[in-house]
């Protein structure tokens, strides 16, 4: 009887390799299908996410740029306080008066570790244009510094005014504002002569 039981049990026993091979093949195919479908979804969704996130960076860069211009306005006021109410001759004079140099870098600059303490690298990497020659008697709405339209895709320009306020204008208004400031400076030079 023991022999018969063993034979019955022996007939029902299949090799372990055959039992695992059938379900494993189905799991593997399903797994490959899921991985392939997931990879395709990622290839479609990731570029869509970058397209959605990229426009949100520009307002952040604009806010950083306005803040840096405001910092330049504060540094200019500090410089004027120690120099008989005269505006600095150029922006590098602010660096020489120990102001932080990172406020002169554009947020779109890809190399934030630039050493701005020497004049040549400052002139190369400074993101702002400065109109020299103003004094404390200048009209408050004249602009003294601005960033380049190329920093914002030729769409708009950020201005720093004599009174320390900052504004954002369309790029086409830059010429008019610069012309008004230059006219004031020319009139001031004629009056001094």
Phi and psi restraints in degrees (value plus and minus 20) as a CYANA .aco file:
   2 UNK   PHI     -83.3   -43.3
   2 UNK   PSI     -57.3   -17.3
   3 UNK   PHI     -83.5   -43.5
   3 UNK   PSI     -62.3   -22.3
   4 UNK   PHI     -84.4   -44.4
   4 UNK   PSI     -61.1   -21.1
   5 UNK   PHI     -81.2   -41.2
   5 UNK   PSI     -58.8   -18.8
   6 UNK   PHI     -89.1   -49.1
   6 UNK   PSI     -56.7   -16.7
   7 UNK   PHI     -87.6   -47.6
   7 UNK   PSI     -62.4   -22.4
   8 UNK   PHI     -81.8   -41.8
   8 UNK   PSI     -62.4   -22.4
   9 UNK   PHI     -88.7   -48.7
   9 UNK   PSI     -56.7   -16.7
  10 UNK   PHI     -86.3   -46.3
  10 UNK   PSI     -55.8   -15.8
  11 UNK   PHI     -89.6   -49.6
  11 UNK   PSI     -55.0   -15.0
  12 UNK   PHI     -98.5   -58.5
  12 UNK   PSI     -37.2     2.8
  13 UNK   PHI    -102.8   -62.8
  13 UNK   PSI     106.3   146.3
  14 UNK   PHI    -128.4   -88.4
  14 UNK   PSI     136.0   176.0
  15 UNK   PHI     -81.0   -41.0
  15 UNK   PSI     124.5   164.5
  16 UNK   PHI     -84.5   -44.5
  16 UNK   PSI     -52.4   -12.4
  17 UNK   PHI     -82.0   -42.0
  17 UNK   PSI     -61.4   -21.4
  18 UNK   PHI     -87.8   -47.8
  18 UNK   PSI     -57.9   -17.9
  19 UNK   PHI     -86.2   -46.2
  19 UNK   PSI     -60.6   -20.6
  20 UNK   PHI    -101.4   -61.4
  20 UNK   PSI     -45.1    -5.1
  21 UNK   PHI     -89.6   -49.6
  21 UNK   PSI     -56.4   -16.4
  22 UNK   PHI     -90.0   -50.0
  22 UNK   PSI     -74.7   -34.7
  23 UNK   PHI     -86.3   -46.3
  23 UNK   PSI     -53.2   -13.2
  24 UNK   PHI     -84.3   -44.3
  24 UNK   PSI     -58.1   -18.1
  25 UNK   PHI     -83.2   -43.2
  25 UNK   PSI     -61.0   -21.0
  26 UNK   PHI     -88.5   -48.5
  26 UNK   PSI     -59.3   -19.3
  27 UNK   PHI     -86.9   -46.9
  27 UNK   PSI     -60.8   -20.8
  28 UNK   PHI     -83.7   -43.7
  28 UNK   PSI     -64.5   -24.5
  29 UNK   PHI     -83.6   -43.6
  29 UNK   PSI     -62.9   -22.9
  30 UNK   PHI     -85.7   -45.7
  30 UNK   PSI     -59.1   -19.1
  31 UNK   PHI     -84.5   -44.5
  31 UNK   PSI     -64.2   -24.2
  32 UNK   PHI     -82.7   -42.7
  32 UNK   PSI     -59.3   -19.3
  33 UNK   PHI     -82.1   -42.1
  33 UNK   PSI     -65.4   -25.4
  34 UNK   PHI     -84.3   -44.3
  34 UNK   PSI     -62.6   -22.6
  35 UNK   PHI     -84.4   -44.4
  35 UNK   PSI     -62.4   -22.4
  36 UNK   PHI     -84.6   -44.6
  36 UNK   PSI     -64.6   -24.6
  37 UNK   PHI     -84.3   -44.3
  37 UNK   PSI     -62.0   -22.0
  38 UNK   PHI     -83.7   -43.7
  38 UNK   PSI     -59.6   -19.6
  39 UNK   PHI     -86.1   -46.1
  39 UNK   PSI     -60.1   -20.1
  40 UNK   PHI     -84.7   -44.7
  40 UNK   PSI     -63.1   -23.1
  41 UNK   PHI     -80.2   -40.2
  41 UNK   PSI     -62.4   -22.4
  42 UNK   PHI     -85.3   -45.3
  42 UNK   PSI     -59.3   -19.3
  43 UNK   PHI     -84.9   -44.9
  43 UNK   PSI     -48.0    -8.0
  44 UNK   PHI    -107.1   -67.1
  44 UNK   PSI     -61.8   -21.8
  45 UNK   PHI     -97.3   -57.3
  45 UNK   PSI     -56.8   -16.8
  46 UNK   PHI     -83.1   -43.1
  46 UNK   PSI     -67.7   -27.7
  47 UNK   PHI     -81.9   -41.9
  47 UNK   PSI     -54.4   -14.4
  48 UNK   PHI     -84.5   -44.5
  48 UNK   PSI     -56.4   -16.4
  49 UNK   PHI     -86.4   -46.4
  49 UNK   PSI     -60.6   -20.6
  50 UNK   PHI     -84.7   -44.7
  50 UNK   PSI     -57.6   -17.6
  51 UNK   PHI     -84.7   -44.7
  51 UNK   PSI     -56.7   -16.7
  52 UNK   PHI     -95.6   -55.6
  52 UNK   PSI     -53.4   -13.4
  53 UNK   PHI    -102.3   -62.3
  53 UNK   PSI     -53.1   -13.1
  54 UNK   PHI     -77.2   -37.2
  54 UNK   PSI     -65.5   -25.5
  55 UNK   PHI     -84.6   -44.6
  55 UNK   PSI     -43.6    -3.6
  56 UNK   PHI     -96.6   -56.6
  56 UNK   PSI     -33.4     6.6
  57 UNK   PHI     -95.2   -55.2
  57 UNK   PSI     -54.1   -14.1
  58 UNK   PHI     -82.2   -42.2
  58 UNK   PSI     -65.5   -25.5
  59 UNK   PHI     -81.9   -41.9
  59 UNK   PSI     -52.2   -12.2
  60 UNK   PHI     -88.2   -48.2
  60 UNK   PSI     -63.3   -23.3
  61 UNK   PHI     -83.5   -43.5
  61 UNK   PSI     -58.5   -18.5
  62 UNK   PHI     -82.7   -42.7
  62 UNK   PSI     -62.9   -22.9
  63 UNK   PHI     -84.3   -44.3
  63 UNK   PSI     -60.3   -20.3
  64 UNK   PHI     -84.9   -44.9
  64 UNK   PSI     -61.3   -21.3
  65 UNK   PHI     -83.7   -43.7
  65 UNK   PSI     -64.8   -24.8
  66 UNK   PHI     -81.7   -41.7
  66 UNK   PSI     -59.7   -19.7
  67 UNK   PHI     -85.2   -45.2
  67 UNK   PSI     -60.5   -20.5
  68 UNK   PHI     -86.1   -46.1
  68 UNK   PSI     -59.6   -19.6
  69 UNK   PHI     -83.6   -43.6
  69 UNK   PSI     -59.2   -19.2
  70 UNK   PHI     -82.7   -42.7
  70 UNK   PSI     -59.9   -19.9
  71 UNK   PHI     -82.8   -42.8
  71 UNK   PSI     -57.6   -17.6
  72 UNK   PHI     -85.1   -45.1
  72 UNK   PSI     -57.8   -17.8
  73 UNK   PHI     -83.1   -43.1
  73 UNK   PSI     -62.7   -22.7
  74 UNK   PHI     -85.7   -45.7
  74 UNK   PSI     -63.4   -23.4
  75 UNK   PHI     -83.0   -43.0
  75 UNK   PSI     -56.7   -16.7
  76 UNK   PHI     -84.3   -44.3
  76 UNK   PSI     -62.3   -22.3
  77 UNK   PHI     -82.6   -42.6
  77 UNK   PSI     -61.3   -21.3
  78 UNK   PHI     -83.9   -43.9
  78 UNK   PSI     -60.6   -20.6
  79 UNK   PHI     -82.5   -42.5
  79 UNK   PSI     -64.0   -24.0
  80 UNK   PHI     -83.4   -43.4
  80 UNK   PSI     -55.9   -15.9
  81 UNK   PHI     -81.1   -41.1
  81 UNK   PSI     -52.2   -12.2
  82 UNK   PHI    -118.6   -78.6
  82 UNK   PSI     -18.2    21.8
  83 UNK   PHI    -153.9  -113.9
  83 UNK   PSI      27.6    67.6
  84 UNK   PHI      33.1    73.1
  84 UNK   PSI      21.1    61.1
  85 UNK   PHI      40.1    80.1
  85 UNK   PSI      11.3    51.3
  86 UNK   PHI    -127.3   -87.3
  86 UNK   PSI     114.2   154.2
  87 UNK   PHI     -84.7   -44.7
  87 UNK   PSI     134.1   174.1
  88 UNK   PHI     -83.7   -43.7
  88 UNK   PSI     130.6   170.6
  89 UNK   PHI     -87.1   -47.1
  89 UNK   PSI     -49.1    -9.1
  90 UNK   PHI    -178.5  -138.5
  90 UNK   PSI     153.9   193.9
  91 UNK   PHI     -90.6   -50.6
  91 UNK   PSI     -45.3    -5.3
  92 UNK   PHI     -86.6   -46.6
  92 UNK   PSI     -44.4    -4.4
  93 UNK   PHI     -82.0   -42.0
  93 UNK   PSI     -49.9    -9.9
  94 UNK   PHI     -89.5   -49.5
  94 UNK   PSI     -57.3   -17.3
  95 UNK   PHI     -85.2   -45.2
  95 UNK   PSI     -62.1   -22.1
  96 UNK   PHI     -85.6   -45.6
  96 UNK   PSI     -44.9    -4.9
  97 UNK   PHI    -110.2   -70.2
  97 UNK   PSI       1.6    41.6
  98 UNK   PHI      48.9    88.9
  98 UNK   PSI      12.1    52.1
  99 UNK   PHI    -103.0   -63.0
  99 UNK   PSI     132.8   172.8
 100 UNK   PHI     -82.0   -42.0
 100 UNK   PSI     115.6   155.6
 101 UNK   PHI    -104.5   -64.5
 101 UNK   PSI     -36.7     3.3
 102 UNK   PHI     -88.9   -48.9
 102 UNK   PSI     -35.8     4.2
 103 UNK   PHI     -95.0   -55.0
 103 UNK   PSI     -29.7    10.3
 104 UNK   PHI    -115.5   -75.5
 104 UNK   PSI     -22.0    18.0
 105 UNK   PHI    -113.9   -73.9
 105 UNK   PSI     118.0   158.0
 106 UNK   PHI     -93.0   -53.0
 106 UNK   PSI     123.8   163.8
 107 UNK   PHI     -83.3   -43.3
 107 UNK   PSI     -39.0     1.0
 108 UNK   PHI    -105.3   -65.3
 108 UNK   PSI     -24.0    16.0
 109 UNK   PHI     -84.6   -44.6
 109 UNK   PSI     108.8   148.8
 110 UNK   PHI    -103.0   -63.0
 110 UNK   PSI     -29.7    10.3
 111 UNK   PHI    -143.0  -103.0
 111 UNK   PSI      64.5   104.5
 112 UNK   PHI     -93.2   -53.2
 112 UNK   PSI     -25.3    14.7
 113 UNK   PHI    -117.8   -77.8
 113 UNK   PSI       6.3    46.3
 114 UNK   PHI     -90.8   -50.8
 114 UNK   PSI     116.1   156.1
 115 UNK   PHI    -103.6   -63.6
 115 UNK   PSI      88.3   128.3
 116 UNK   PHI    -115.5   -75.5
 116 UNK   PSI      -7.7    32.3
 117 UNK   PHI    -101.5   -61.5
 117 UNK   PSI     -34.6     5.4
 118 UNK   PHI    -127.7   -87.7
 118 UNK   PSI     129.5   169.5
 119 UNK   PHI     -81.6   -41.6
 119 UNK   PSI     -58.6   -18.6
 120 UNK   PHI     -85.8   -45.8
 120 UNK   PSI     -65.3   -25.3
 121 UNK   PHI     -90.6   -50.6
 121 UNK   PSI     -52.1   -12.1
 122 UNK   PHI     -82.7   -42.7
 122 UNK   PSI     -66.5   -26.5
 123 UNK   PHI     -85.7   -45.7
 123 UNK   PSI     -50.2   -10.2
 124 UNK   PHI     -95.3   -55.3
 124 UNK   PSI     -59.9   -19.9
 125 UNK   PHI    -126.4   -86.4
 125 UNK   PSI     -29.0    11.0
 126 UNK   PHI     -82.4   -42.4
 126 UNK   PSI     109.2   149.2
 127 UNK   PHI    -111.2   -71.2
 127 UNK   PSI     -19.2    20.8
 128 UNK   PHI    -144.3  -104.3
 128 UNK   PSI     126.7   166.7
 129 UNK   PHI    -121.3   -81.3
 129 UNK   PSI     114.7   154.7
 130 UNK   PHI    -138.5   -98.5
 130 UNK   PSI     112.3   152.3
 131 UNK   PHI    -120.1   -80.1
 131 UNK   PSI      90.9   130.9
 132 UNK   PHI    -107.3   -67.3
 132 UNK   PSI     137.3   177.3
 133 UNK   PHI      94.7   134.7
 133 UNK   PSI     -20.9    19.1
 134 UNK   PHI    -101.4   -61.4
 134 UNK   PSI     138.0   178.0
 135 UNK   PHI    -153.8  -113.8
 135 UNK   PSI    -197.8  -157.8
 136 UNK   PHI     -88.8   -48.8
 136 UNK   PSI     -32.2     7.8
 137 UNK   PHI    -108.5   -68.5
 137 UNK   PSI     -22.3    17.7
 138 UNK   PHI     -86.5   -46.5
 138 UNK   PSI     128.7   168.7
 139 UNK   PHI     -77.6   -37.6
 139 UNK   PSI     117.9   157.9
 140 UNK   PHI     -85.9   -45.9
 140 UNK   PSI     -43.1    -3.1
 141 UNK   PHI    -110.4   -70.4
 141 UNK   PSI     -22.8    17.2
 142 UNK   PHI     -93.1   -53.1
 142 UNK   PSI     122.9   162.9
 143 UNK   PHI    -108.2   -68.2
 143 UNK   PSI     123.3   163.3
 144 UNK   PHI    -135.0   -95.0
 144 UNK   PSI     -41.4    -1.4
 145 UNK   PHI    -170.6  -130.6
 145 UNK   PSI     131.8   171.8
 146 UNK   PHI    -176.2  -136.2
 146 UNK   PSI     139.2   179.2
 147 UNK   PHI    -112.5   -72.5
 147 UNK   PSI     146.9   186.9
 148 UNK   PHI    -101.9   -61.9
 148 UNK   PSI     122.4   162.4
 149 UNK   PHI     -77.3   -37.3
 149 UNK   PSI     -48.1    -8.1
 150 UNK   PHI     -83.5   -43.5
 150 UNK   PSI     -43.2    -3.2
 151 UNK   PHI     -87.7   -47.7
 151 UNK   PSI     -42.9    -2.9
 152 UNK   PHI    -144.9  -104.9
 152 UNK   PSI      14.7    54.7
 153 UNK   PHI      46.7    86.7
 153 UNK   PSI      11.2    51.2
 154 UNK   PHI      43.0    83.0
 154 UNK   PSI      -4.9    35.1
 155 UNK   PHI    -112.3   -72.3
 155 UNK   PSI     -64.2   -24.2
 156 UNK   PHI    -168.8  -128.8
 156 UNK   PSI     148.3   188.3
 157 UNK   PHI    -154.2  -114.2
 157 UNK   PSI     120.6   160.6
 158 UNK   PHI    -118.4   -78.4
 158 UNK   PSI     114.0   154.0
 159 UNK   PHI    -135.5   -95.5
 159 UNK   PSI     128.1   168.1
 160 UNK   PHI    -133.4   -93.4
 160 UNK   PSI     106.7   146.7
 161 UNK   PHI    -117.4   -77.4
 161 UNK   PSI     148.6   188.6
 162 UNK   PHI     -77.3   -37.3
 162 UNK   PSI     -58.0   -18.0
 163 UNK   PHI     -97.0   -57.0
 163 UNK   PSI     -20.0    20.0
 164 UNK   PHI      73.2   113.2
 164 UNK   PSI     -23.7    16.3
 165 UNK   PHI     -99.6   -59.6
 165 UNK   PSI     134.8   174.8
 166 UNK   PHI    -140.2  -100.2
 166 UNK   PSI     125.0   165.0
 167 UNK   PHI    -159.4  -119.4
 167 UNK   PSI     141.2   181.2
 168 UNK   PHI    -140.5  -100.5
 168 UNK   PSI     107.4   147.4
 169 UNK   PHI    -148.8  -108.8
 169 UNK   PSI     143.4   183.4
 170 UNK   PHI     -85.7   -45.7
 170 UNK   PSI     130.0   170.0
 171 UNK   PHI     -82.0   -42.0
 171 UNK   PSI     -51.8   -11.8
 172 UNK   PHI     -86.9   -46.9
 172 UNK   PSI     -39.6     0.4
 173 UNK   PHI    -100.0   -60.0
 173 UNK   PSI     -29.8    10.2
 174 UNK   PHI     -79.4   -39.4
 174 UNK   PSI     -65.9   -25.9
 175 UNK   PHI     -78.4   -38.4
 175 UNK   PSI     -65.2   -25.2
 176 UNK   PHI     -83.1   -43.1
 176 UNK   PSI     -65.4   -25.4
 177 UNK   PHI     -86.2   -46.2
 177 UNK   PSI     -61.7   -21.7
 178 UNK   PHI     -85.7   -45.7
 178 UNK   PSI     -59.8   -19.8
 179 UNK   PHI     -83.2   -43.2
 179 UNK   PSI     -61.5   -21.5
 180 UNK   PHI     -82.9   -42.9
 180 UNK   PSI     -61.8   -21.8
 181 UNK   PHI     -86.5   -46.5
 181 UNK   PSI     -62.5   -22.5
 182 UNK   PHI     -85.7   -45.7
 182 UNK   PSI     -57.3   -17.3
 183 UNK   PHI     -81.7   -41.7
 183 UNK   PSI     -62.2   -22.2
 184 UNK   PHI     -82.1   -42.1
 184 UNK   PSI     -66.0   -26.0
 185 UNK   PHI     -84.5   -44.5
 185 UNK   PSI     -58.9   -18.9
 186 UNK   PHI     -84.6   -44.6
 186 UNK   PSI     -63.7   -23.7
 187 UNK   PHI     -82.8   -42.8
 187 UNK   PSI     -57.5   -17.5
 188 UNK   PHI     -85.5   -45.5
 188 UNK   PSI     -61.7   -21.7
 189 UNK   PHI     -86.4   -46.4
 189 UNK   PSI     -58.5   -18.5
 190 UNK   PHI     -85.3   -45.3
 190 UNK   PSI     -59.4   -19.4
 191 UNK   PHI     -88.2   -48.2
 191 UNK   PSI     -50.5   -10.5
 192 UNK   PHI     -94.9   -54.9
 192 UNK   PSI     -41.8    -1.8
